[in-house]
């Protein structure tokens, strides 16, 4: 191969190389345009997300006073319910003490029955009535005991709800403290 042939091959190779470089430059420009478009789209999307968060924070901060007021009202009502439950429990305990005295009353009535011969017929009827009443009172005592246990369960549930509401409202109260729109 002579020098002219080599120069021609080198020229063809350089021409091919220039075409390859031109194609590569076009591809790089296309990639750069796509990346630029993606970056602009990403910044616009990020701006929209930031705007949405700002709007959400503004809405939450304007509603925070109402939420705090509602939670305070709920706390007041739960406290009132708890006081009522305490009163009911003490009334049930008082009723339970009164029902506990009924068997002793029945025993005294039985003793009086044996001591009074003159009113034996009347006392036997009273005795039968008192026995029936004792059974009814025993059932009532069991029912009252069941109610007392039920009220204790309700009271503990109300106490737990009160603690949960206090616990759940603590972050809101703290957030309300820092609320610039109070």
Secondary structure, DSSP 4 states (H G I P E B T S, - for coil): --HHHHHHHHHHHHHHHHHHHHHHHHHHHHHHHHHHHHHHHHHHHHHHHHHHHHHHHHHHHHHHHHHHHHHHHHHHHHHHHHHHHHHHHHHHHHHHHHHHHHHHHHHHHHHHHHH-STTHHHHHHHHHHHHHHHHHHHHHHHHHHHHHHHHHHHHHHHHHHHHHHHHHHHHHHHHHHT-TT-
